């Protein structure tokens, strides 16, 4: 009887182990299928671009989208080269792009060719590029974004999703961002209510006050619903040329909270510290000035840029 029980236990144990293995394999397959939904497509597709129809090859693996790496990364794609001006790169993306080689901002054809891309995604305004559209087409299939897509990162992620066969991933990313904005907006409404916020970029010994729709200010004012101080309202909408603001004008900034965006060694930080008129502004007197030493996400637009800006705002205003 004892022998029989022992045999039965061994049989039941074996069956249980087999069941677990089958379940594990089934679960693994399910994860793989789910992951494959976000994989790039394997067949060619022809899409309309600013330069007419372009056939995008399947299995594109070596992609260059200078200055718009943010949108590629949002879809889980790492480019083979990243935008740079000399040693200057988009710092807020460096945790993901540190090992990716630099590509000079004006797209020298020799440099592009060296990276052996199988797809180029370029901005609408190509005047700053060294080569013409036809030159890049000889290197790899080249998709030129419309002006709207170039300037709107949401539209850009949607377009990149179509180019790469990652439409479901694009939808997921945008929905996640909308949820983040909604939650942050509610948190900030409780934290600062009707108080006003301004952002100033200190570069060298010059100061640039963000207009209502300049770069990340669109996140502050349009998406998070934060109130603008009167001086920002007076500036109106951003023009193509971003002009510095004088210290005399800056002393009129009656904001409840101010973000100073500057590298640690920027001379402008010392200039503000030594300015008696700046020291008498409401935000300084109330201890509501916050220095951000990695400003690149604030001076950009994109999924990760906007998320990082929201995190910066929450970490300072909601804690």
PyMOL commands that set and color helices and strands:
alter all, ss='L'
color gray80, all
select helices_A, chain A and resi 2-36+69-74+91-97+109-114+133-139+147-151+153-164+167-192+217-223+230-235+247-250+267-274+276-279+282-285+303-317
alter helices_A, ss='H'
color red, helices_A
select strands_A, chain A and resi 45-49+52-56+63-64+82-84+102-104+119-122+142-144+197-203+206-209+257-261+289-292
alter strands_A, ss='S'
color yellow, strands_A
deselect
rebuild
show_as cartoon
